[in-house]
Amino acid sequence: MQLGPTIPILRIFDEAKAREFYVGFLAFKIDWEARLEPGSPLYAQISRGSAVLHLSEHHGDASPGANVRIPVDDLDALHAELTAKKYKYNRPGIQTMPWGTREMTANDPFFNRIVFVETKA
């Protein structure tokens, strides 16, 4: 038996703000979107490389304030990419943590934290 990758579900409250942050700022792409009927809450999958997230407007799917860690092999390059966008709501910096990892946290408009963790030695 083999388990597959974990796919976190993040609660969102505003589709336009979610697109601005995840697609416009973090450069994820929308893989698919689902609604039970027109005008109902959005459920979507987004990805960037092998990082996959689900975004949901459904009140029972998740709670705001989640913390997701995404490995990245070149944190400096990702930081430069995000900084160059001059996104007015978030300008994440790189921190070296007491346990030795380098991390960059981007906070979405719904109080979720996306933490990019450098994986190279």
Secondary structure by P-SEA (a helix, b strand, c coil): ccccbbbbbbbbccaaaaaaccccccccccccccccccccccccccccccbbbbbbccccccccbbbbbbbbccaaaaaaaaaaacccccbbbbbbccccccbbbbbccccbbbbbbbccc
